[in-house]
């Protein structure tokens, strides 16, 4: 495996200790005749409670397999290290955008034969979520909790600015104008209320070019970071810094907390609109239950109506790491998790929509997110944006995030920053493809 050559003995020891510790915490094992399946998952708090309910339901449904789940930080890196050390878990809860990386590193097992055995195929899923699990002709993962995104906006701030809360912006130009009406600064230029900010919360800064029709690659071999559409998009990002002041915006962002706290700018009614995910309803319920808010499709450029209903789509996934001791028993649990019962139990608990096409009436009726139909519909959009299926996506993401920061702070023009990304990633991508060719995995 490619990464294993770079792992030092001390790291291997750390992994083995972590595995021993996880076994000690998860198991106390009893000799009940069941096969124990070790499952590492990233989630904590209410998200952990939701997946634990699925695990408990599976364990109670039969008497041959017992899934032992452990919530583990930095699960991606620890899973890679555990695979290299020869002691991986039987199941790992990872991220959809990293499937190509794990597959290229030979860290996860292809699942298509087990899928065929259990009758799991594309007909069961919303297309974008199934497609994310496929790479180079193999199924390397199965969906767990899906993500779709929309414009969230504060109805009170709309009304205070003389805007109709029932008429969210449809175009980028309308949103920029509304944002200007909502923004309030003091005599010294310090921003008290901000209508919108491309950098907030910042999770999709890498892909804002897609709003204007841009892409990061051609899907095969060519990097397209500095395409005209991408330059246009990040020129729009820079326009906010030029209009309101780069340092003022930086200070504004630095004064507020993350999504789950009452000190978050949107929760505190200091940010009028933001792009965020289906999970935001859960956060609002916890951190700002009195907040009056709505959600709508994210706006498109007035001259690009073909980009309507753009949606940044992602998902958490289940994988079976290479070297797992009980892959068949692990897949029996995955089959349960991918059932309507298992998936609705998970997604209801996490406040997300399900990746399945078939949804029960009870799921719709009882779901805590009042806009759950919107987020589901957006997952079917022709303008779904998913992270590129590239084995070096983490490196590309880091380069794009760095460029985004430089553009937002007006340290580089969009063209300058994206030209650098283009050059660096073209070189890295060429090297990565050469490695895969040398291993006979592509031609």
LOPA-472562 format. One record per residue (C-alpha): residue number from 1; residue in three letters; x, y, z. Coordinates in steps of 0.001 Angstrom, whole numbers, plus 500000, padded with zeros to 6 digits. Example, Ala and Ser with C-alpha at 12.3 -4.5 7.8 and 13.67 -1.06 7.14 Angstrom:
BEGIN
REC     n   res       px       py       pz
REC     1   ALA   512300   495500   507800
REC     2   SER   513670   498940   507140
END
This chain:
BEGIN
REC     n   res       px       py       pz
REC     1   UNK   500000   500000   500000
REC     2   UNK   501351   503381   499002
REC     3   UNK   501060   505148   502360
REC     4   UNK   502505   502303   504378
REC     5   UNK   506040   503044   503162
REC     6   UNK   505976   506383   504942
REC     7   UNK   504785   505096   508317
REC     8   UNK   507296   505072   511135
REC     9   UNK   507464   502274   513724
REC    10   UNK   506296   504668   516422
REC    11   UNK   503109   505299   514494
REC    12   UNK   502528   501588   514091
REC    13   UNK   502891   501187   517838
REC    14   UNK   500418   504003   518362
REC    15   UNK   497945   502278   516067
REC    16   UNK   498300   498938   517788
REC    17   UNK   497769   500597   521147
REC    18   UNK   494697   502400   519820
REC    19   UNK   493309   499099   518529
REC    20   UNK   493958   497385   521858
REC    21   UNK   492366   500322   523677
REC    22   UNK   489327   500327   521420
REC    23   UNK   488835   496612   521993
REC    24   UNK   489097   497163   525738
REC    25   UNK   486549   499995   525688
REC    26   UNK   484070   498520   523228
REC    27   UNK   483997   494923   524242
REC    28   UNK   483624   493740   527336
REC    29   UNK   483068   490541   525350
REC    30   UNK   480959   487688   526604
REC    31   UNK   481062   484189   525193
REC    32   UNK   477585   484319   523703
REC    33   UNK   478491   482530   520490
REC    34   UNK   478207   485659   518369
REC    35   UNK   480814   486975   515965
REC    36   UNK   481903   490396   517225
REC    37   UNK   482222   493027   514517
REC    38   UNK   484321   496091   515407
REC    39   UNK   482943   499350   513986
REC    40   UNK   484791   502681   514203
REC    41   UNK   482688   505791   513697
REC    42   UNK   483521   509508   513766
REC    43   UNK   480277   510821   515258
REC    44   UNK   479722   512141   518765
REC    45   UNK   476755   513571   520722
REC    46   UNK   473336   513268   519051
REC    47   UNK   474838   511889   515840
REC    48   UNK   476480   509099   517805
REC    49   UNK   473186   508387   519586
REC    50   UNK   471480   508024   516188
REC    51   UNK   473938   505477   514803
REC    52   UNK   474004   503630   518120
REC    53   UNK   470245   503152   517792
REC    54   UNK   470851   501459   514423
REC    55   UNK   473566   499253   515919
REC    56   UNK   471307   498308   518841
REC    57   UNK   468405   497494   516510
REC    58   UNK   470644   495227   514426
REC    59   UNK   472114   493492   517464
REC    60   UNK   468587   492822   518750
REC    61   UNK   467330   491566   515401
REC    62   UNK   469428   488375   515347
REC    63   UNK   471686   486255   517529
REC    64   UNK   474704   485493   515332
REC    65   UNK   476526   488848   515066
REC    66   UNK   477181   491594   517595
REC    67   UNK   478434   494974   516382
REC    68   UNK   480691   496803   518834
REC    69   UNK   480805   500487   517895
REC    70   UNK   483384   502992   519105
REC    71   UNK   483282   506743   518453
REC    72   UNK   486848   507596   517509
REC    73   UNK   488444   510918   516649
REC    74   UNK   490403   511342   513399
REC    75   UNK   488911   508084   512204
REC    76   UNK   490222   508518   508655
REC    77   UNK   493892   508667   509560
REC    78   UNK   493574   506012   512241
REC    79   UNK   491849   503661   509830
REC    80   UNK   494669   504073   507295
REC    81   UNK   497233   503436   510005
REC    82   UNK   495310   500427   511307
REC    83   UNK   495180   498932   507804
REC    84   UNK   498936   499443   507469
REC    85   UNK   499437   497821   510871
REC    86   UNK   497332   494805   509916
REC    87   UNK   494676   495357   512604
REC    88   UNK   491840   497397   511090
REC    89   UNK   488266   497518   512332
REC    90   UNK   485675   495505   510422
REC    91   UNK   483723   498659   509509
REC    92   UNK   484781   502303   509398
REC    93   UNK   482556   505349   509057
REC    94   UNK   484387   507670   506680
REC    95   UNK   483592   510472   504204
REC    96   UNK   482388   510213   500640
REC    97   UNK   484987   512617   499274
REC    98   UNK   487828   510347   500391
REC    99   UNK   486684   507125   498725
REC   100   UNK   489099   507560   495817
REC   101   UNK   492005   508183   498186
REC   102   UNK   491300   505057   500232
REC   103   UNK   490745   502993   497095
REC   104   UNK   493975   504191   495472
REC   105   UNK   495800   503369   498705
REC   106   UNK   494288   499852   498725
REC   107   UNK   492848   500581   502158
REC   108   UNK   489235   499491   501555
REC   109   UNK   487623   496408   500041
REC   110   UNK   485487   496456   496893
REC   111   UNK   481929   495528   497845
REC   112   UNK   480155   494724   494579
REC   113   UNK   480108   490942   495140
REC   114   UNK   478577   491325   498591
REC   115   UNK   476167   493932   497231
REC   116   UNK   475027   491439   494577
REC   117   UNK   474595   488733   497206
REC   118   UNK   472260   490961   499217
REC   119   UNK   470530   492600   496262
REC   120   UNK   471929   496082   496952
REC   121   UNK   472228   498141   493764
REC   122   UNK   471709   501573   492274
REC   123   UNK   467941   501146   492094
REC   124   UNK   467726   501603   495860
REC   125   UNK   469443   504994   496103
REC   126   UNK   469135   508598   495008
REC   127   UNK   471582   508494   492063
REC   128   UNK   474179   510991   493344
REC   129   UNK   474741   509035   496565
REC   130   UNK   475213   505697   494813
REC   131   UNK   477535   507269   492244
REC   132   UNK   479752   508681   494982
REC   133   UNK   480324   505154   496283
REC   134   UNK   481577   503931   492896
REC   135   UNK   485141   504436   491710
REC   136   UNK   487057   502896   488812
REC   137   UNK   484396   500267   488235
REC   138   UNK   484085   499129   491852
REC   139   UNK   481733   499799   494764
REC   140   UNK   483994   500805   497644
REC   141   UNK   481446   502188   500109
REC   142   UNK   477769   502411   500968
REC   143   UNK   475900   505581   502003
REC   144   UNK   475247   506397   505624
REC   145   UNK   474110   509967   506335
REC   146   UNK   473692   512149   503207
REC   147   UNK   474331   515880   502947
REC   148   UNK   472622   518439   500745
REC   149   UNK   472781   522220   501020
REC   150   UNK   470604   525300   500642
REC   151   UNK   470493   529000   501421
REC   152   UNK   469463   529509   505046
REC   153   UNK   468162   532981   505864
REC   154   UNK   466996   534940   508900
REC   155   UNK   463391   536040   508450
REC   156   UNK   463641   538748   511118
REC   157   UNK   466674   540379   509493
REC   158   UNK   464859   540269   506164
REC   159   UNK   461870   542099   507640
REC   160   UNK   464073   544618   509483
REC   161   UNK   465709   545515   506154
REC   162   UNK   462341   545983   504443
REC   163   UNK   462640   542684   502543
REC   164   UNK   459877   540109   502147
REC   165   UNK   460815   536967   504136
REC   166   UNK   458663   534920   501778
REC   167   UNK   460706   536018   498755
REC   168   UNK   464290   534797   499110
REC   169   UNK   466762   535761   496385
REC   170   UNK   466757   533719   493203
REC   171   UNK   469881   535192   491633
REC   172   UNK   473335   536033   492954
REC   173   UNK   472706   539669   492042
REC   174   UNK   469497   539748   494098
REC   175   UNK   471295   538137   497030
REC   176   UNK   474141   540676   496882
REC   177   UNK   471628   543539   496889
REC   178   UNK   469663   542049   499792
REC   179   UNK   472885   541477   501706
REC   180   UNK   473774   545141   501304
REC   181   UNK   470373   546187   502669
REC   182   UNK   470822   543992   505734
REC   183   UNK   474421   544962   506530
REC   184   UNK   474949   547445   509356
REC   185   UNK   478246   549006   510458
REC   186   UNK   479169   551548   513133
REC   187   UNK   480911   554880   512549
REC   188   UNK   484326   553216   512732
REC   189   UNK   483400   550708   510037
REC   190   UNK   483024   547739   512392
REC   191   UNK   480354   545408   511052
REC   192   UNK   477509   544641   513444
REC   193   UNK   475177   542778   511076
REC   194   UNK   476278   541228   507782
REC   195   UNK   473847   540206   505066
REC   196   UNK   475960   537454   503496
REC   197   UNK   479565   536322   503282
REC   198   UNK   480946   533725   500841
REC   199   UNK   483471   532680   503493
REC   200   UNK   480813   531838   506091
REC   201   UNK   480746   529086   507198
REC   202   UNK   483415   528303   504580
REC   203   UNK   482880   524591   504060
REC   204   UNK   482323   524970   500311
REC   205   UNK   484891   527618   499446
REC   206   UNK   486657   525051   497253
REC   207   UNK   483614   524663   494993
REC   208   UNK   482120   528128   494592
REC   209   UNK   483252   528116   490977
REC   210   UNK   480469   525631   490238
REC   211   UNK   477871   528331   490923
REC   212   UNK   479110   530091   487796
REC   213   UNK   479474   526889   485764
REC   214   UNK   483077   526125   486678
REC   215   UNK   484686   522804   487601
REC   216   UNK   487955   521767   489198
REC   217   UNK   488802   519091   486633
REC   218   UNK   487446   517496   483467
REC   219   UNK   486624   514233   485226
REC   220   UNK   489547   512401   483636
REC   221   UNK   493018   513870   483437
REC   222   UNK   492960   517678   483218
REC   223   UNK   492977   520150   486112
REC   224   UNK   490791   523221   485415
REC   225   UNK   491266   525326   488551
REC   226   UNK   491883   528571   486637
REC   227   UNK   489043   528278   484139
REC   228   UNK   487247   531540   483243
REC   229   UNK   484167   530398   485179
REC   230   UNK   486230   529776   488315
REC   231   UNK   488009   533112   488001
REC   232   UNK   484620   534803   487683
REC   233   UNK   483346   533034   490807
REC   234   UNK   486297   534031   492964
REC   235   UNK   486137   537567   491613
REC   236   UNK   482644   537577   493123
REC   237   UNK   484150   536298   496397
REC   238   UNK   486702   539118   496335
REC   239   UNK   483968   541682   495675
REC   240   UNK   482704   541222   499241
REC   241   UNK   486142   541986   500640
REC   242   UNK   486410   545059   498448
REC   243   UNK   482935   546269   499372
REC   244   UNK   483071   545704   503143
REC   245   UNK   486818   545557   503831
REC   246   UNK   488915   542419   504071
REC   247   UNK   490050   543072   507627
REC   248   UNK   486566   544106   508750
REC   249   UNK   485190   540833   507437
REC   250   UNK   488002   538916   509077
REC   251   UNK   487240   540586   512406
REC   252   UNK   483558   539868   511984
REC   253   UNK   484205   536170   511394
REC   254   UNK   486638   535981   514296
REC   255   UNK   484042   537313   516722
REC   256   UNK   481662   534372   516447
REC   257   UNK   481643   530660   517238
REC   258   UNK   480968   527512   515232
REC   259   UNK   477643   526210   513934
REC   260   UNK   476507   524458   517091
REC   261   UNK   476795   527379   519517
REC   262   UNK   474532   530341   520273
REC   263   UNK   477582   532512   519510
REC   264   UNK   477524   531477   515853
REC   265   UNK   476874   534547   513685
REC   266   UNK   473752   533083   512068
REC   267   UNK   472395   531815   515385
REC   268   UNK   473034   535216   516986
REC   269   UNK   471124   537005   514180
REC   270   UNK   474267   538772   513043
REC   271   UNK   474400   537057   509640
REC   272   UNK   471377   537307   507396
REC   273   UNK   472041   534499   504888
REC   274   UNK   474434   531594   504546
REC   275   UNK   474962   528435   502550
REC   276   UNK   474627   525463   504885
REC   277   UNK   473559   521850   505095
REC   278   UNK   470504   519828   506010
REC   279   UNK   471899   519385   509526
REC   280   UNK   471531   523103   510270
REC   281   UNK   467960   522637   511488
REC   282   UNK   469258   520420   514306
REC   283   UNK   471840   523023   515268
REC   284   UNK   469251   525796   515293
REC   285   UNK   466961   523714   517480
REC   286   UNK   469758   523303   520031
REC   287   UNK   471519   526689   519861
REC   288   UNK   468797   529169   518836
REC   289   UNK   465337   527586   519159
REC   290   UNK   463552   530954   518877
REC   291   UNK   465278   531898   515619
REC   292   UNK   462882   532588   512743
REC   293   UNK   464487   531143   509636
REC   294   UNK   463757   529632   506261
REC   295   UNK   465638   527697   503590
REC   296   UNK   465582   528005   499801
REC   297   UNK   467690   526861   496835
REC   298   UNK   470994   528715   496614
REC   299   UNK   470895   531540   494027
REC   300   UNK   472411   531383   490534
REC   301   UNK   473973   534111   488359
REC   302   UNK   471324   536059   486441
REC   303   UNK   472953   535117   483140
REC   304   UNK   473252   531434   484108
REC   305   UNK   469694   530215   484820
REC   306   UNK   470985   526778   483821
REC   307   UNK   472774   526720   487200
REC   308   UNK   469533   526922   489223
REC   309   UNK   469167   524551   492179
REC   310   UNK   472884   524105   492634
REC   311   UNK   473503   521769   495528
REC   312   UNK   476751   520824   497254
REC   313   UNK   476200   517128   497847
REC   314   UNK   478235   514844   500044
REC   315   UNK   477731   511989   502457
REC   316   UNK   479214   509939   505226
REC   317   UNK   479880   506359   504166
REC   318   UNK   480413   502869   505498
REC   319   UNK   483511   501020   504290
REC   320   UNK   485062   497662   505081
REC   321   UNK   488825   498195   505502
REC   322   UNK   491226   495842   503776
REC   323   UNK   492328   493192   506254
REC   324   UNK   489063   493209   508226
REC   325   UNK   488642   489972   510155
REC   326   UNK   484896   489633   509596
REC   327   UNK   483946   491216   506245
REC   328   UNK   480878   489027   505639
REC   329   UNK   479467   489652   509085
REC   330   UNK   480286   493356   508706
REC   331   UNK   478310   493455   505482
REC   332   UNK   475335   491816   507177
REC   333   UNK   475185   494899   509390
REC   334   UNK   475597   497201   506385
REC   335   UNK   472676   495445   504706
REC   336   UNK   470551   496241   507757
REC   337   UNK   471781   499839   507859
REC   338   UNK   470898   500280   504168
REC   339   UNK   467350   499042   504692
REC   340   UNK   464526   501560   504919
REC   341   UNK   464174   500854   508637
REC   342   UNK   467873   501243   509396
REC   343   UNK   468461   504282   507200
REC   344   UNK   465400   506181   508417
REC   345   UNK   466365   505472   512024
REC   346   UNK   469819   506967   511381
REC   347   UNK   468756   509944   509271
REC   348   UNK   465784   510891   511432
REC   349   UNK   468067   510867   514472
REC   350   UNK   470608   513074   512718
REC   351   UNK   468016   515403   511181
REC   352   UNK   469020   514525   507609
REC   353   UNK   467195   513199   504584
REC   354   UNK   467646   509583   503587
REC   355   UNK   469764   508530   500577
REC   356   UNK   467088   506004   499630
REC   357   UNK   464509   506571   496930
REC   358   UNK   461730   504968   498971
REC   359   UNK   460744   506994   502016
REC   360   UNK   458003   506164   504510
REC   361   UNK   455104   508516   505205
REC   362   UNK   456110   508508   508868
REC   363   UNK   459585   509800   508037
REC   364   UNK   458152   512813   506221
REC   365   UNK   455517   513457   508865
REC   366   UNK   457754   513237   511919
REC   367   UNK   460982   514731   510606
REC   368   UNK   462214   517695   512716
REC   369   UNK   463502   519692   509720
REC   370   UNK   460595   521710   508240
REC   371   UNK   462441   521861   504892
REC   372   UNK   463340   518178   504608
REC   373   UNK   461467   517881   501288
REC   374   UNK   463562   520731   499853
REC   375   UNK   466849   519086   500812
REC   376   UNK   465691   515772   499369
REC   377   UNK   464561   517389   496116
REC   378   UNK   467896   519199   495794
REC   379   UNK   469710   515865   495982
REC   380   UNK   468068   515028   492652
REC   381   UNK   469238   518295   491031
REC   382   UNK   471155   518132   487745
REC   383   UNK   473454   520702   489340
REC   384   UNK   474596   518515   492206
REC   385   UNK   478230   519310   493036
REC   386   UNK   480339   516570   494600
REC   387   UNK   484053   516637   495435
REC   388   UNK   486164   515303   492549
REC   389   UNK   486854   511567   492621
REC   390   UNK   490595   511987   492886
REC   391   UNK   493013   510037   495028
REC   392   UNK   494774   513303   495868
REC   393   UNK   491608   515248   496688
REC   394   UNK   492830   516159   500223
REC   395   UNK   495800   517945   498635
REC   396   UNK   493615   519698   496063
REC   397   UNK   491223   520763   498823
REC   398   UNK   494093   522247   500839
REC   399   UNK   495309   524191   497789
REC   400   UNK   491816   525554   497077
REC   401   UNK   491267   526529   500706
REC   402   UNK   494580   528393   500700
REC   403   UNK   493663   530180   497475
REC   404   UNK   490248   531068   498885
REC   405   UNK   491854   532667   501940
REC   406   UNK   494327   534651   499818
REC   407   UNK   491530   535907   497574
REC   408   UNK   489263   536795   500506
REC   409   UNK   492054   538748   502179
REC   410   UNK   492886   540466   498853
REC   411   UNK   496436   539141   499063
REC   412   UNK   496211   537780   495518
REC   413   UNK   493867   538350   492621
REC   414   UNK   491613   535413   491747
REC   415   UNK   493639   534734   488609
REC   416   UNK   496965   534835   490467
REC   417   UNK   495749   532472   493199
REC   418   UNK   494060   530034   490821
REC   419   UNK   497019   530005   488435
REC   420   UNK   499174   528799   491330
REC   421   UNK   496654   526073   492168
REC   422   UNK   496543   525074   488500
REC   423   UNK   500310   524705   488292
REC   424   UNK   500756   522855   491567
REC   425   UNK   497848   520473   491111
REC   426   UNK   498690   519682   487503
REC   427   UNK   502107   518525   488662
REC   428   UNK   500715   516525   491599
REC   429   UNK   497948   514974   489511
REC   430   UNK   500407   513951   486786
REC   431   UNK   502622   512276   489384
REC   432   UNK   499643   510493   490934
REC   433   UNK   498473   509165   487567
REC   434   UNK   501992   507944   486797
REC   435   UNK   502025   505994   490089
REC   436   UNK   498701   504372   489244
REC   437   UNK   499925   503489   485743
REC   438   UNK   503104   501980   487179
REC   439   UNK   500925   499760   489362
REC   440   UNK   498864   498758   486327
REC   441   UNK   495670   500244   487735
REC   442   UNK   494982   502672   484879
REC   443   UNK   496080   502763   481255
END
